[in-house]
Amino acid sequence: MFNRIRGILNGHADDALHVATGAIEWEIFVPVRDPAFFSRVGEEIELYTWLHHYEDGMRLYGFISAPERQLFLDLQKVEGIGPRQAFKILQGIAPRALATMLDTSDLVSLQKIPGIGPKTAQKMMLALKGKLIALEGEVGVPAPAVQGRFRDVIRALIEMGFDRREVERVVAQLGADVQEGPESEKELFRKALLELSTGAGA
């Protein structure tokens, strides 16, 4: 319903920021990890939002970037993790660090994050390892060609269940000589899907 809100930061209370847009002041729950962010009162900020509508009401969540919002949604794919726990997790750890823990199977560090016990850590590993889309400036740094030109191809393949690192490697390899354009991307997607499915890229 709401994709992005831009307004003036008026203040905060507990986990929520108060953002004014014209005559409306929004209460938006944002996983702020750096207290220095609160010093921006009076400045214009922009948040990517997600509305949680539950039985007794609604809660609007906000994120500094669209990829961080996507990570918040990805966490909810893990059995037993709902919006509030996903929010708490992101309050306690930066997205890049979380992705690194998952990709390196660092269960010990995962269990140190508030709200994550041994069982939840195992479930997160099974559900998300290798499947998180790289967050710009946060999670990993894919090859330049992969990061820019073929982002849509990579996203589509990851959503089909293929390992993120393997997808990036295969797409970077096959896309080295591909020209920009919709038809070229379709052809690249077809070739990458075939290679990933047959294991030829291993």
Disulfide bonds with the S-S distance in Angstrom:
none
